[in-house]
Amino acid sequence: MSRLERLDGVVFDVDGVLFDTERLAHRVWLAVSREMGWPQVGEAYLEFVGRNRADTVERMAALFGPAFPGMDFMLTCSAKTQEYMEREGVPLKPGVREILDGLKGRGVPLAIATSTGMERTSRRMELAGLTPYFSHMVTGDQVRHSKPHPEIYQLACQALGTDPGRTLAVEDSSNGIRSAHAAGMPVAMVPDMIPPTPELEAMAACRQDSLLSLLDWLTEEGDD
């Protein structure tokens, strides 16, 4: 029996997993923060990967003080990032279509759990042509607590109607891995900008270099 046959569903993070957008966002953060005279904000980008906008702004106030205009910064960065994708298209991670075709062809229910809001997520999924693969989307504006809190993954499993223990989360970030692990899900770690640590690897069922190798791992026969 393959590992995939032991699963009832798969939930994907989006940025850094399906979309190769983390580096684009980082470049925008660096540029905007320098223009605003707060370069330390862009330099701390990785601290915020996986958080929704509300939690990000709250965390910024804690780190940089109440004088930093966190919401204005986030809105400016979001607009610039979206302008780029409207013009150039949404950059995809290698193996996205292969793994989604492979899972859909096997009848595996799929959902996404992303800290990005619904409006931006829906538009980017539409631009990338990925919307038909997913039966449910849970986004950062639908939860009270963003990753690393487990709420978003709990809601994704509820939407799919699957047992978290039999629903794989595919994640790249520390906050995302902690969120899915706390929800009781097995986690496949596919690192992007944040390098794996022993602590994160201990939370993961596997670490794969790409979505293609993850598909191979899922579909091969295995006892673990």
MORA-V396145 format. One line per field, one symbol per residue. ss: DSSP state (H for helix, E for strand, - for the rest). burial: 1 if it has 9 or more other ideal C-beta (glycine too) atoms within 8 Angstrom, else 0. Layout:
# MORA-V396145
ss->???
burial->???
This chain:
# MORA-V396145
ss->-E-HHH--EEEE--E---E--HHHHHHHHHHHHHHH--HHHHH-HHHH----HHHHHHHHHHHH-----HHHHHHHHHHHHHHHHHHH---E---HHHHHHHHHH---EEEEEE---HHHHHHHHHHH--HHH--EEEEHHH--------HHHHHHHHHH---HHHEEEEE--HHHHHHHHH----EEE--------HHHHHH--EE---HHHHHHHHH-E---
burial->01110010111111111111110111011111110101101101100111111011111110010001010011011101110110000111101101110111000111111111110111111011010001011111001001111111111110110101011111111111111111101011111111000001101100110111111011100000
